[in-house]
Amino acid sequence: MTEIDIEARLSKADPDLGRVIKALIPRLGRLRPASSKLSPFEALVRAIIHQRMTDKAAETIYDRIRGLLSDELTPKAVSALSHRSLRSAGLSTSKARAIQNLADWFVADPRLAKSLASLSDEKIIESLTSIAGIGIWTVNVLLIFNLQRIDVVPAADLRIRRGVQLALA
């Protein structure tokens, strides 16, 4: 699918969104997320950390977690960390559990984990949202920013909804 097709498809599917797109493109151009060099696991960990948190605070916590590891941020290394260690880095109990659950899932099924990039959006959503603590917002972040699925619209995202409301007001 070409870049132009994305805007056209979204505009055709939702005329209100189409008006927003038509108003924004002359101001901002056709924006695309920068390609991520992170593994899907790292991207998901970052997404979990960033939920409902400022970028500065989230990056501080992310750096602390990286500091707990002697090696790369891998599922196996994170799985070996204690819940207390993750909490001491600044994570809430629920985020620490979600990250541990995610690491355990990657360790338990490495074949599926390695094939994520080749799966359909629906299969990725189904697989990852089966992990306790991983929701559609987190998976959408992976799809858009890590896997470059530019036709994903996180319609439930509150910031996007509010932006569209303001643009249509």
VOGU-3710 file (C-alpha; in Angstrom, 3 decimals, decimal comma):
1> mteidiearl> 0,000/0,000/0,000  1,411/3,403/-0,906  1,535/6,398/1,400  -1,205/8,173/-0,549  -3,451/5,130/-0,298  -3,386/5,297/3,516  -4,790/8,806/3,709  -7,285/8,075/0,931  -8,495/4,851/2,565  -8,895/6,488/5,955
11> skadpdlgrv> -10,687/9,468/4,428  -13,042/7,208/2,490  -13,749/5,015/5,530  -14,470/7,998/7,784  -15,342/11,323/6,120  -14,947/13,218/9,426  -11,432/11,851/9,827  -10,893/12,678/6,156  -11,596/16,351/6,874  -9,017/16,251/9,689
21> ikaliprlgr> -6,479/14,602/7,392  -7,183/17,159/4,655  -6,644/20,013/7,123  -3,445/18,599/8,644  -1,497/17,411/5,605  -0,885/20,945/4,214  0,400/22,015/7,654  2,409/18,960/8,649  2,950/16,934/5,497  2,469/13,185/5,312
31> lrpassklsp> 3,945/12,042/8,615  5,296/8,553/9,107  6,759/7,058/12,269  10,522/6,726/12,285  11,756/3,195/11,850  12,524/1,565/15,198  15,685/-0,423/15,798  14,237/-2,054/18,906  13,216/-5,681/19,009  9,471/-6,265/19,417
41> fealvraiih> 10,113/-7,243/23,045  12,012/-4,028/23,795  9,361/-1,966/21,998  6,609/-3,555/24,079  8,511/-2,997/27,333  8,949/0,677/26,407  5,269/0,976/25,515  4,238/-0,481/28,871  6,539/1,886/30,733  5,298/4,917/28,771
51> qrmtdkaaet> 1,609/4,321/29,504  0,093/7,290/31,351  3,524/8,766/32,097  5,587/11,676/30,843  8,344/10,809/28,401  11,034/12,041/30,799  9,798/9,910/33,711  9,332/6,883/31,454  12,839/7,190/30,016  14,296/7,444/33,525
61> iydrirglls> 12,560/4,201/34,513  13,560/2,519/31,253  17,202/3,480/31,867  17,009/2,122/35,435  15,697/-1,204/34,166  18,473/-1,356/31,582  20,900/-0,655/34,442  19,615/-3,701/36,316  20,734/-5,924/33,452  24,309/-6,877/32,737
71> deltpkavsa> 23,406/-7,613/29,136  20,797/-6,534/26,622  17,126/-6,083/27,413  16,015/-9,581/26,442  13,039/-11,665/27,567  15,351/-14,111/29,349  17,219/-11,352/31,204  14,016/-9,579/32,242  12,384/-12,861/33,237  15,273/-13,416/35,653
81> lshrslrsag> 14,643/-10,088/37,420  12,580/-10,140/40,565  9,330/-8,248/40,885  10,993/-6,222/43,641  13,826/-5,198/41,282  11,380/-3,963/38,659  9,434/-2,069/41,312  12,652/-0,503/42,637  13,269/0,904/39,139  10,064/2,917/39,525
91> lstskaraiq> 7,450/0,683/37,929  3,990/0,335/39,417  2,969/-3,140/40,557  0,741/-3,609/37,499  3,431/-2,493/35,019  6,045/-4,706/36,684  3,670/-7,684/36,416  2,838/-6,884/32,789  6,535/-6,740/31,878  7,232/-9,998/33,725
101> nladwfvadp> 4,261/-11,661/31,997  5,491/-10,375/28,631  9,027/-11,691/29,249  7,657/-15,068/30,358  5,501/-15,273/27,194  8,498/-14,530/24,942  10,596/-17,132/26,781  7,828/-19,763/26,702  7,119/-19,471/22,963  10,234/-18,172/21,181
111> rlakslasls> 9,071/-19,423/17,778  5,860/-17,384/17,881  7,694/-14,419/19,417  10,281/-14,410/16,600  7,562/-14,583/13,940  5,581/-11,564/15,232  6,713/-9,249/12,427  5,422/-11,662/9,784  1,991/-12,168/11,360  -1,179/-10,315/10,455
121> dekiieslts> -2,260/-7,430/12,662  -5,163/-9,527/13,912  -2,932/-12,462/14,887  -0,471/-10,152/16,655  -3,322/-8,510/18,575  -4,815/-11,885/19,479  -1,460/-13,301/20,603  -0,233/-10,361/22,642  -3,509/-9,351/24,289  -3,709/-12,883/25,670
131> iagigiwtvn> -0,849/-11,856/27,989  -2,116/-10,487/31,294  -1,486/-6,748/31,424  -1,068/-6,258/27,662  -3,897/-4,366/26,016  -4,751/-3,093/22,582  -3,037/0,297/23,150  0,296/-1,415/23,827  -0,067/-3,679/20,796  -1,012/-0,717/18,586
141> vllifnlqri> 2,192/1,054/19,659  4,154/-2,014/18,521  2,249/-2,256/15,242  2,683/1,408/14,355  6,117/2,339/15,638  8,042/-0,928/15,588  6,449/-2,942/12,801  5,654/0,101/10,633  2,024/-0,873/10,075  0,943/2,600/8,985
151> dvvpaadlri> -2,640/1,589/8,308  -3,332/0,965/12,021  -5,561/3,574/13,630  -5,667/3,365/17,432  -9,223/4,714/17,567  -9,526/4,028/21,305  -6,501/6,216/22,146  -7,794/9,114/24,237  -5,334/11,644/22,790  -6,339/10,796/19,239
161> rrgvqlala> -10,031/10,910/20,123  -9,623/14,286/21,804  -7,616/15,637/18,867  -10,309/14,589/16,403  -13,004/16,097/18,681  -11,136/19,402/18,784  -10,537/19,375/15,035  -14,211/18,745/14,315  -15,544/21,265/16,838
//
